[in-house]
Amino acid sequence: MAMVRNNTAVINFILLGFSEHPQMKTSLFVLFLVTYLLTFTWNLGLIVLIRIDSHLHTPMYFFLSNLSFLDICYVSSTAPKMLSDIITQQRAISFLGCATQYFFFCSMGLTECFLLAAMAYDRYAAICHPLLYTALVSHTLCLRMVTGAYMGGFLSSLIETYSVYHHDFCGPNAINHFFCDLPPVLALSCSDTFSSQVVTFIVGVVIGVVSVLVVLTSYGYITAAVLRISSARGRTKAFSTCASHLTAVTIFYGSGLFMYMRPHSRYSPSRDKVVSVFYAVFIPMVNPLIYSLRNKEIKHAARKAVERAWLLSPRGPFF
C-alpha cells in the first residue's frame, strides 16, 4: 500500500458523505448512532447468549455467532468514521486509510458470502440427512469452513483492494460517498480503470457464483426433502428452520448484486449512497432480529439468561 501511495499525487481524500443535506446533520447523526449501537448490542448479545447456553452449542448457532461477529466488524469498518464526519465536519481520510477501510469492509462482505453458503449446507444436512447430521457437520468441519470463509474473504479483498488503489489519483480528491467504496473511488482515478473493473467483476462472479450455487443446490435438495414429508405440520416446521437464513441470503445478495454487479456507467452517487446505507448499516442490525424473532431456542435461552441475571441481582429474591 505504501509503495502505491508514493506513485500518486493524492495523499488524502475528502469524504463528502451527506454534506448536501446540512439541515439533516443532527437527525442523521442520531439515526446512525442509534442504529450502530443497536447493531453492536444485538449482535454481541447474540454471541454471548450462544456462548453461555449449552443448548445452543450446535453447528447452526456456531455459524450464527460468527455471522454476528462479522456484522459487528462489517458495520464498524464504516459507521464510526461516518458518525465522526457528520458531527465534526472533518471529512479527510488518508490514501492509506481509505484503502484500509475498503479492505476491511470488502473482507467482511466477501467472508459473509462464504459463511452464508456454509450455513446453507448446514441446513441441508440437518433436514435431508438428520440421522447423519453430526457426522456430516462435525465440529472439525465447522472450524474448517469458518476458517476457509475468513481466508477466502480476506484474500479476495486483498486482490480487489490492490486492483483499485494501484491506479493513479491526480485530483480531484472528493469522494461523493460516506466511506471509501469502490465505484466513487474509481471515479476519481486519472488512469484507465478497466482492469480494476474486470478484476472486481471476476472476483464478484467467482465468489458470488460459488456461494449462490451452494445455497441454491442446498435449498433444491431441502425443497425436495420437505415436499416428501406427508404432514403439512412437518413441512411447515422444516421450512421454518430455513426461513431466517433464506431471508438473510436474499437481502444480502440482492443488495450486493445491485450495487456491484452492474455496469460502471450506471453509477449514481445519490442513489447509491441510499443503497449503501441499507447494506452497510441496516442489514447488520436486521440480521440478528431475522434469526431471533421466530427462533424458539434463542428466545428460550434469552428468557433463561434474563431470569438468571434477575435471580443473581441485588434485588432478586435471594438477597
N, C-alpha and C positions, 0 to 999 in steps of 0.2 A: 504493500500500500504506500509506504513512504517513497519508494522509487517512482511510483506512478505520479504521486503528488508533485515531485520535482519537475516533471515534464509538462506541467500545465501552469498557465498564468493565474488561474483562480485558486486561492488558498482558503477562501471562506465562501459559504453560500448564505443566502438570506431566505428563510422560510416565511413566505407571505401569510400562510395559514388562512385565517378568517378576517384578515385586515380590511377586506372590502365591506365588512359589517361591523364597524366600530361601536355602533349603538347597542350591539348584542354581546359585547365583550363580557359583561358580568353574567348574563344569562348562560352564555356558552361555557364559561369557566365553572359555574355551579353545576350545570348539567354534566359536563365531562368529569368533574371531580367526583360527583356522587356516583356516576357510572363506574369510574375507575375503582373507587373504594368498595362498591358493591361487588364488582368483579373479583377483586383481590380477596375480599372477605368470604364470598360464597365458594370460590374455588379452593381457598386454603381450608375453609371449614369442611369441605367435602373430602379433601386429602386427609385431614386429621380424623374425621369420622371413620373413614375406611381403615385408617391405621389402627385405631383403638378398639374397633369392634371385630372380634374374631370371625363372626358370621359373614363378614364382607371380605375375608381373605380368600378370594377366588380370582381366577384369571380375568373375568369381566371387570371386576372392581379394581384390579391391579392396572388394567389398561385405562380405566376411567380416572384413576388417581394421576396417572401420567398425562392424560389429556388435560386435567385441571392444572397440573404444573405447567404444561405447555401454554395454556391460555393465560396464566399469570405472566409468564415470560413474554408472550406474544403482545399483550396489551402494554406491558411495562417497557417495551422497546420504543414505543411511540408516545404514550399518554403523558408521562412526566414532562418531557420536553415540550409537548403541545400545551400543557397547562401553564408551564413557565413562560412560554412565549405569549400566551393570551394575557396574562396578568402583568408581566414586566415589560412587554413590547421589545424585549431583547431577542431578536429572532435570528441572530447569527449562529452558524454552526460551521465548524472547520471542515475542510475537504475530507480529512481522515475520519472525523466524527460522523459525517454524512455517510461515508462508505461503511463504517462500523454499524451505524443504525440500520442501514438497509440489510447488511449481512445477517444481523440477529433477527430482524423482522422476517426476512426471507427464510432463514433457517427454521424458525418456529412454524411457519406456514407449511413448508415442504415436509417437515417432520410429522406434522399433523396429518398430512395426506397418507403417509405410510402407516401411521397409528390407526387411523380410521379403517384402513384396509385390514390391519391385524384384528381389529375389533369385529369386523365383518366375518373373518374366518372363525373367530371365537364363537359367534352366534351360529354359524353353520355347523360347527362341531357339536354345540350344545343341543341343537334342535334335530339335526339329521342323524347324529350318532350319540345319543345320550348315554348309552351303556359304555361307550369307548371314550367318553369326553375327557376324563382325567388322563388317559393315555395319549390322546391326540393333542391336548393342550396342557402339557406338563409345565411345571414351574421353570424348568430349564429352557423350554421353547419360548415361554413368555419373555424371559430375560433376553433371549437372543433376538426375538422380534423387536422388542423395545430398543435394544442396543443398535440393531440394524436400522431402525427408523431414525434414530438420532444421527448415526453416522451418515446415512443416505441424505438426510436433510441438510446437515452441515456441509458435506462435500458438494452437493448440488448448489447450495447457496454460495459457496466459495467460488465456484465456476461462474455463476451468474454475476456476482459482485465484481469479480475481476473483469469480466467481459464488458461491464458498464463503465467502471471507473478507470479503465486504462485509456480511455479516449481523452482528447484534448478539450479543455474547457477554457476558452479565452474571454469569456464575458458575453452577455450579462450573467450575473450570478444569482438572480432572484428566482427561487423555486416556488411556483404557484401551487403550493400544497402545504399541509401541516406536518409532513415528515418527508424524508428522502426516499420517495417511492420511485420506481423505475421510469414510468412514462415522463413525468415532469423533469427528471434529471437528464434523461436522454435528449429531451427537447432543447437543453441548453448547450449541448456539445457542439463544437465548431468543426468536428470531423465527421466522417461518414459513419453512421451508427448501424448500418445494415447488418454487419457481422454480429453486433450485440443483440439485435432483434432476432436474428436466426438462432443464436445460442439460447436465448431466453425461450424462444418458441420450442426448440428441440428439448430443452430441459423440462419445460412445462408439459409437452406432449408425452415424453417418456415416463415421467413420474405420474402425470395425470392418467395416461392410458393404463399403466401397470396397476395403479391403485384402484382406478374405476373398474377395470376388468376383474380384479379380485372381489370388489364389492358386488358387481353385477352377477358374477358367477356364483358367489356365495348365496346371494338372495334368489338366484334362479333355483338352486338346489333347495333352499329353505321353502320357497313357494311351493315347489313340487311336493316336498315332505308334508307341509301343512295341509295341502289340499287332499292328501291321503288320509288325514285324520277324520274319523267318521262323525264325531260330535262337533256341533257348532261351538260349544263352550271351549272345547280343546283347541279348535282352530283360532278362536279369539285370544285365548291365553298365549298360544305360541306366537301369534303375530304381535301381541302387546309387548313381548320381550324384545322385539326388534324395532318397535315404533320409534323409540327415542333415538336410537342410533341412526335409523333411516332419515329421520327429520334433521339431525345434525349434519349428516352427509349431504343431504340436498341443499341445505342453506350454505354450507361451507363451499362445496364445489360449484354451486350456482353462482355465488358472488365472485369466486376466484376466476371462473371461466369468463364471466362478463368483463372483469377488469383487465385480465392479462392475455387472454387468448383471442384477441380481436386485432384488426389492422391498426397500426400506429397512427394512420391518417384520421381515425375516428376518435382520437383522444380529445376530450372536452374537459378543461380544468374544473369548471364549476360543477358539472355533473359528477365527475369522477371523485371530487372531494366528498360529496354526499355519499357515494357508494363506498368510499374508503372508510368513512366514519362508521358505516354499517358493519363492514367485515373486520376492521381493525380495532374497533372499540366496543360495539354492541354484541357481536357474536360471542366473544369470550365471556361476556356477562350472561348471555342466554343459555349457553351450553350446560352449566350445572343445573339450571332450572329444568331444562328439557329432560335431563337424566334423573331428576329428583322428584318432580311433582307427581308423577304417576308410578313411582317405584316404591312398592310397599316395604321392601327390605331397607332401603335408605331411610324412609320415614319412620320405620320402627326403630332403627338404630339411632336416629336423631332424637326420638322420644325418650329412649333409654338414657342417652347421654345427658339430656336436659334433666331427667329425673335424678340421675346420679349426681349431677352438679348441684341440684337443689338440696338433696339429702346431705351433701358434704358442706354446704354453705353455712355460715354462722346463723342464718335464720331458719335452717332446716329443723326437723322435728327432734334431732338427737343433740341439739345444742341449746 
